[in-house]
Amino acid sequence: MTTNPRPLRPSDPVQMASYRLTGLLGEGGQGTVYLGVAPSGEQVAVKVLHARLVQDNDSRRRFMREVRAARTVGSFGTARILDVDIEGDQPYIVSEYIAGDSLQELITREGARDVGGMKRLMLATAAALQAIHQAGIVHRDFKPSNVLLALDGPRVVDFGIARALEATTMLSSAIVGTPPYMSPEQLGGREIGPKSDVFSWAVTMVFAATGRPAFGQDSIPAVFNRILTVQPDLDGVPEELRGLLVSCLAKEPESRPCVDQVLQHLVGGRPEPAPPHRPPTPQPQVLQVPQSRASGGRVPTSRGAGAEAPQGRSIGLAVAAQFVVMLATAVTGFAIYDNSFARSEIAGEAIPFWLGMGVWPVTGIFVVLALRSAAKRG
């Protein structure tokens, strides 16, 4: 579609309901687009659809359901749908008129965009696609002619219309989409989701960067074969943009990023890589020894190689104590048997018998104290 209207042809209508038609903007498989004027004087784009696309009640209901969803998309980066009528013989859709060239026209006339222009284009169109997806809509026909370059930035048009029309062409041989910009799942008859738009968006961005689609634009069979089996031709795409476009052009939708991730990449908000895994530093283990009733609740501590030292000292003290007892017993017995053993050489007098007998209690007290001291140390 062009935004530079051509004069109306003799066969073209001059009025569509309350909208006066003043020029021809474009035409295609869905219908013809005219420049119109609303009763308010505002310029609008009026798309007159082929009557066969909504020829029965079921088709009309499906079409209206999709169009109602499309009208909920925010106006940022898109052309708003203003009015719809599919009840008459000439069904039509009225949308906001965007004054400006399409991306197709601009690249054909001026050539590929530079890196700065590409980044701005990619960011604006990905943001518009995000708004469309957030409304629960898959565009299904994202291509350069559906990107209009307004003075305030690019606008994406015709979103939601392809889905509405698809149901009416399921039993025919018609293909909803433009061959060089279709995704592998569209060609394979698989379920089509938002990541199909991501693929078509990437092919469109390759066209803007190089002047040609990523899989060529020669014969339809050749293009389809490349889309399904051949890697994209990215010669001429700036190096810093290739990584993102390669991921968006993966054959399987599960391998592509969603549009939110595309935007995150474009604004430089990619998550930092996770730090390399390092095994935890081993911590010294402390042996926990349960308390023993026999030790009175005290917990012995580990002393390494000398852990048996307290027990050895206890044994040594016990042996010494036994030796003292034996010595004291022997001395006492001998003193009782022969009082002359205790004779004082200074005074020359004998020790009384009762004093010899007193050696035993004194020695016993010493032995008891020695044993208690040994027990405490052990």
C-alpha positions as CSV (number, residue, x, y, z in Angstrom):
1,M,0.0,0.0,0.0
2,T,1.2,3.5,-0.8
3,T,0.4,6.7,1.0
4,N,0.7,8.7,-2.2
5,P,-2.8,8.3,-3.6
6,R,-3.4,7.8,-7.3
7,P,-6.5,9.2,-9.0
8,L,-9.7,7.1,-8.9
9,R,-10.4,4.9,-11.8
10,P,-13.7,4.9,-13.6
11,S,-14.6,1.6,-12.0
12,D,-13.8,2.8,-8.5
13,P,-16.6,3.9,-6.1
14,V,-16.6,7.5,-5.0
15,Q,-18.6,6.9,-1.7
16,M,-18.5,4.2,0.9
17,A,-21.3,4.7,3.5
18,S,-20.5,8.1,5.1
19,Y,-17.0,8.2,3.8
20,R,-16.1,10.1,0.6
21,L,-13.4,8.4,-1.4
22,T,-10.8,10.7,-3.0
23,G,-7.9,8.5,-4.2
24,L,-6.5,5.0,-4.6
25,L,-3.9,3.8,-2.1
26,G,-3.4,0.2,-3.2
27,E,-5.0,-3.1,-3.8
28,G,-4.3,-6.8,-3.2
29,G,-5.8,-10.2,-2.6
30,Q,-8.0,-8.9,0.3
31,G,-9.5,-5.9,-1.5
32,T,-8.8,-2.3,-2.5
33,V,-7.6,0.5,-0.2
34,Y,-8.8,4.1,-0.8
35,L,-8.0,7.4,0.7
36,G,-11.3,8.7,2.2
37,V,-12.6,11.6,4.2
38,A,-14.8,11.1,7.3
39,P,-17.8,13.3,8.0
40,S,-15.5,15.1,10.5
41,G,-13.2,16.1,7.7
42,E,-10.4,13.7,9.0
43,Q,-8.6,11.7,6.3
44,V,-8.9,7.9,6.7
45,A,-7.9,4.8,4.9
46,V,-10.9,2.8,3.7
47,K,-10.3,-0.9,2.8
48,V,-13.1,-2.3,0.7
49,L,-13.0,-6.1,1.0
50,H,-13.9,-8.7,-1.6
51,A,-17.5,-9.8,-0.8
52,R,-16.5,-13.4,-1.2
53,L,-14.3,-13.2,2.0
54,V,-17.4,-12.7,4.2
55,Q,-20.1,-14.4,2.2
56,D,-21.8,-16.3,5.0
57,N,-22.9,-15.7,8.6
58,D,-20.2,-17.8,10.2
59,S,-17.5,-15.9,8.3
60,R,-18.9,-12.6,9.3
61,R,-19.0,-13.6,13.0
62,R,-15.4,-14.8,12.9
63,F,-14.3,-11.7,11.1
64,M,-16.0,-9.3,13.6
65,R,-14.6,-11.2,16.6
66,E,-11.0,-10.7,15.2
67,V,-11.6,-7.1,14.3
68,R,-13.0,-6.3,17.8
69,A,-9.8,-7.7,19.3
70,A,-7.7,-5.7,16.8
71,R,-9.5,-2.5,18.0
72,T,-8.2,-3.0,21.5
73,V,-4.5,-2.6,20.4
74,G,-2.9,0.6,21.7
75,S,-2.3,3.3,19.1
76,F,1.5,3.4,19.8
77,G,3.2,2.2,16.6
78,T,0.0,1.0,14.9
79,A,-2.8,2.4,12.8
80,R,-6.1,2.4,14.8
81,I,-9.2,0.7,13.4
82,L,-12.0,3.3,13.4
83,D,-15.0,1.6,11.8
84,V,-16.1,-1.8,10.4
85,D,-19.1,-2.8,8.3
86,I,-19.4,-6.3,6.8
87,E,-23.1,-6.6,6.5
88,G,-23.5,-5.1,3.0
89,D,-22.5,-6.2,-0.4
90,Q,-19.3,-4.2,-0.1
91,P,-17.8,-4.9,3.4
92,Y,-15.1,-2.4,4.5
93,I,-12.8,-1.5,7.3
94,V,-11.8,2.1,8.1
95,S,-8.5,2.8,9.8
96,E,-6.3,5.8,10.7
97,Y,-4.6,7.3,7.7
98,I,-0.8,7.4,8.0
99,A,0.8,10.0,5.8
100,G,4.2,8.6,4.7
101,D,5.9,6.0,2.6
102,S,5.8,2.3,3.3
103,L,9.1,0.6,4.2
104,Q,8.8,-1.2,0.9
105,E,8.7,2.0,-1.1
106,L,11.5,3.7,0.9
107,I,14.0,0.9,0.5
108,T,13.2,0.4,-3.2
109,R,13.7,4.1,-3.8
110,E,16.6,4.9,-1.4
111,G,18.3,1.6,-0.7
112,A,19.3,-0.1,2.6
113,R,19.3,1.7,5.9
114,D,22.5,2.2,8.0
115,V,23.1,0.8,11.4
116,G,21.6,3.7,13.3
117,G,18.5,3.8,11.1
118,M,18.2,0.0,11.5
119,K,18.3,0.1,15.2
120,R,15.6,2.8,15.4
121,L,13.4,0.9,12.9
122,M,13.9,-2.4,14.7
123,L,13.0,-0.9,18.1
124,A,9.9,0.9,16.9
125,T,8.5,-2.0,14.9
126,A,9.2,-4.6,17.7
127,A,7.4,-2.3,20.2
128,A,4.4,-2.2,17.8
129,L,4.4,-5.9,17.5
130,Q,4.6,-6.3,21.2
131,A,1.4,-4.2,21.6
132,I,-0.3,-6.4,19.0
133,H,0.7,-9.6,20.8
134,Q,-0.4,-8.2,24.2
135,A,-3.9,-7.9,22.7
136,G,-3.9,-11.6,21.9
137,I,-3.4,-11.1,18.2
138,V,-1.0,-12.6,15.7
139,H,-0.4,-10.3,12.7
140,R,0.3,-13.2,10.2
141,D,1.3,-10.8,7.4
142,F,4.1,-8.7,8.7
143,K,6.0,-7.3,5.7
144,P,7.6,-4.1,4.4
145,S,4.4,-2.8,2.8
146,N,2.6,-3.1,6.1
147,V,5.1,-0.8,7.9
148,L,4.3,2.9,7.2
149,L,6.9,5.5,8.0
150,A,5.0,8.4,9.5
151,L,6.6,11.7,10.7
152,D,6.3,10.5,14.3
153,G,7.8,7.1,13.6
154,P,7.0,3.7,11.9
155,R,3.4,2.4,12.2
156,V,2.3,-1.2,11.6
157,V,-0.9,-1.7,9.7
158,D,-3.3,-4.6,8.7
159,F,-2.8,-6.4,12.0
160,G,-5.6,-8.8,12.9
161,I,-7.1,-8.7,9.4
162,A,-5.1,-11.7,8.1
163,R,-6.5,-13.9,11.0
164,A,-10.0,-12.7,10.3
165,L,-9.7,-13.5,6.6
166,E,-7.9,-16.8,7.2
167,A,-11.0,-18.6,8.4
168,T,-12.8,-17.7,5.2
169,T,-10.1,-19.1,2.9
170,M,-9.4,-22.4,4.7
171,L,-11.2,-24.4,2.1
172,S,-9.7,-22.7,-0.8
173,S,-6.1,-22.8,-2.3
174,A,-5.5,-19.2,-1.3
175,I,-2.5,-18.5,1.0
176,V,-2.9,-15.8,3.7
177,G,0.5,-14.1,3.8
178,T,3.2,-12.9,1.5
179,P,5.5,-15.7,0.4
180,P,9.0,-14.2,1.0
181,Y,8.0,-13.2,4.5
182,M,6.1,-16.2,5.7
183,S,7.3,-18.5,8.5
184,P,8.0,-22.2,8.2
185,E,5.0,-23.0,10.3
186,Q,2.7,-21.0,7.9
187,L,4.1,-23.0,5.0
188,G,3.8,-26.3,6.9
189,G,0.2,-25.9,8.0
190,R,1.2,-25.9,11.6
191,E,-0.2,-23.9,14.5
192,I,0.7,-20.2,14.1
193,G,1.6,-18.2,17.2
194,P,3.3,-14.9,18.0
195,K,6.8,-16.3,17.1
196,S,5.6,-16.6,13.5
197,D,5.4,-12.8,13.5
198,V,8.9,-12.7,15.0
199,F,10.2,-14.7,12.0
200,S,8.4,-12.4,9.5
201,W,9.7,-9.3,11.4
202,A,13.2,-10.6,11.1
203,V,12.9,-11.2,7.3
204,T,11.5,-7.6,7.0
205,M,14.5,-6.2,8.9
206,V,16.9,-8.1,6.6
207,F,15.1,-6.5,3.7
208,A,15.6,-3.0,5.3
209,A,19.3,-3.7,5.9
210,T,20.2,-5.2,2.5
211,G,17.4,-4.4,0.1
212,R,16.3,-8.0,-0.3
213,P,14.4,-10.6,1.7
214,A,16.5,-13.1,3.7
215,F,15.3,-16.1,1.5
216,G,15.1,-14.3,-1.9
217,Q,12.1,-13.3,-3.9
218,D,12.3,-15.3,-7.1
219,S,9.9,-18.1,-7.8
220,I,7.5,-19.1,-5.0
221,P,8.6,-22.8,-4.9
222,A,12.3,-21.7,-4.6
223,V,11.5,-19.2,-1.8
224,F,9.4,-21.8,0.1
225,N,12.2,-24.3,-0.2
226,R,14.7,-21.9,1.3
227,I,12.5,-20.9,4.1
228,L,12.0,-24.5,5.1
229,T,15.5,-25.9,4.5
230,V,18.2,-23.2,3.9
231,Q,19.8,-20.8,6.3
232,P,19.0,-17.1,5.6
233,D,21.2,-14.9,3.5
234,L,22.6,-12.2,5.8
235,D,25.3,-10.7,3.6
236,G,25.2,-7.0,4.0
237,V,23.5,-7.1,7.4
238,P,25.6,-5.1,10.0
239,E,27.6,-7.5,12.2
240,E,26.1,-6.2,15.5
241,L,22.6,-7.0,14.3
242,R,23.2,-10.5,12.9
243,G,23.1,-12.5,16.2
244,L,19.6,-11.3,17.0
245,L,18.3,-11.8,13.5
246,V,19.8,-15.3,13.2
247,S,18.0,-16.3,16.4
248,C,14.7,-14.8,15.1
249,L,15.0,-16.8,11.9
250,A,15.3,-20.2,13.5
251,K,13.3,-22.8,11.7
252,E,11.5,-24.0,14.8
253,P,9.4,-21.4,16.7
254,E,10.6,-22.9,20.0
255,S,14.1,-21.8,19.2
256,R,13.2,-18.1,18.5
257,P,12.9,-15.4,21.1
258,C,9.6,-13.8,21.8
259,V,9.1,-10.2,21.0
260,D,9.6,-9.2,24.6
261,Q,13.1,-10.7,24.5
262,V,13.8,-9.0,21.2
263,L,13.0,-5.7,22.8
264,Q,15.2,-6.5,25.8
265,H,18.1,-7.2,23.5
266,L,17.6,-4.0,21.5
267,V,17.6,-1.7,24.5
268,G,20.7,-3.4,25.9
269,G,19.0,-5.0,28.8
270,R,20.2,-8.6,28.3
271,P,20.7,-10.5,31.5
272,E,24.2,-10.8,32.8
273,P,25.7,-14.3,32.3
274,A,25.6,-16.4,35.4
275,P,29.0,-16.7,37.2
276,P,30.9,-19.9,36.6
277,H,30.1,-22.7,39.0
278,R,32.6,-23.2,41.8
279,P,32.5,-26.0,44.3
280,P,32.0,-24.9,47.9
281,T,35.2,-24.7,50.1
282,P,35.3,-27.7,52.5
283,Q,34.7,-26.7,56.1
284,P,36.4,-28.5,59.0
285,Q,34.0,-30.9,60.6
286,V,33.7,-31.0,64.4
287,L,33.0,-34.4,65.9
288,Q,30.0,-34.2,68.2
289,V,30.3,-36.6,71.1
290,P,27.2,-37.3,73.2
291,Q,27.3,-36.7,76.9
292,S,27.9,-39.7,79.1
293,R,26.1,-40.4,82.3
294,A,29.3,-42.1,83.7
295,S,31.3,-38.9,83.2
296,G,28.8,-36.8,85.0
297,G,27.6,-34.9,81.9
298,R,31.1,-33.8,80.8
299,V,31.9,-34.1,77.1
300,P,35.5,-35.1,76.3
301,T,37.3,-33.0,73.7
302,S,39.5,-34.3,70.9
303,R,43.2,-33.7,71.4
304,G,44.6,-35.3,68.3
305,A,47.5,-37.6,68.9
306,G,47.6,-36.8,72.7
307,A,44.0,-37.6,73.3
308,E,44.9,-40.5,75.7
309,A,47.2,-38.3,77.9
310,P,44.6,-37.7,80.8
311,Q,43.8,-41.4,81.0
312,G,47.5,-42.2,81.2
313,R,48.1,-39.7,84.1
314,S,45.1,-41.2,86.0
315,I,46.6,-44.6,85.8
316,G,50.0,-43.4,86.9
317,L,48.6,-41.6,89.9
318,A,46.5,-44.6,90.9
319,V,49.7,-46.8,90.8
320,A,51.6,-44.2,92.9
321,A,48.7,-44.1,95.4
322,Q,48.7,-47.9,95.8
323,F,52.5,-47.8,96.3
324,V,52.0,-45.2,99.1
325,V,49.4,-47.4,100.7
326,M,51.6,-50.5,100.6
327,L,54.5,-48.5,102.0
328,A,52.5,-47.0,104.8
329,T,51.1,-50.4,105.8
330,A,54.5,-51.9,105.8
331,V,55.9,-49.1,108.0
332,T,53.1,-49.2,110.4
333,G,53.2,-53.0,110.8
334,F,56.9,-52.9,111.3
335,A,56.6,-50.1,113.9
336,I,54.1,-52.2,115.9
337,Y,56.3,-55.3,115.7
338,D,59.5,-53.6,116.7
339,N,59.4,-50.4,118.6
340,S,63.1,-50.0,118.3
341,F,62.7,-49.0,114.6
342,A,61.3,-45.7,115.9
343,R,64.1,-45.0,118.3
344,S,65.4,-41.4,118.3
345,E,69.1,-41.3,117.9
346,I,69.2,-37.7,119.3
347,A,67.2,-38.2,122.4
348,G,68.0,-41.8,122.8
349,E,64.5,-42.6,123.8
350,A,62.0,-45.0,122.3
351,I,58.8,-43.8,120.5
352,P,55.8,-44.8,122.4
353,F,53.6,-47.5,121.0
354,W,50.6,-45.2,120.6
355,L,52.6,-42.9,118.4
356,G,53.6,-45.7,116.1
357,M,49.9,-46.7,115.8
358,G,49.1,-43.1,114.8
359,V,51.1,-43.4,111.6
360,W,48.3,-45.4,109.9
361,P,45.4,-42.8,110.1
362,V,47.7,-40.0,108.9
363,T,48.9,-42.0,106.0
364,G,45.3,-43.0,105.2
365,I,44.3,-39.4,105.0
366,F,47.2,-38.7,102.6
367,V,46.2,-41.7,100.4
368,V,42.5,-40.5,100.2
369,L,43.6,-37.0,99.1
370,A,45.9,-38.4,96.5
371,L,43.2,-40.6,95.0
372,R,40.7,-37.7,94.8
373,S,43.2,-35.5,93.1
374,A,43.9,-38.2,90.5
375,A,40.2,-38.6,89.9
376,K,39.7,-34.9,89.2
377,R,42.6,-34.7,86.8
378,G,41.5,-37.8,84.9
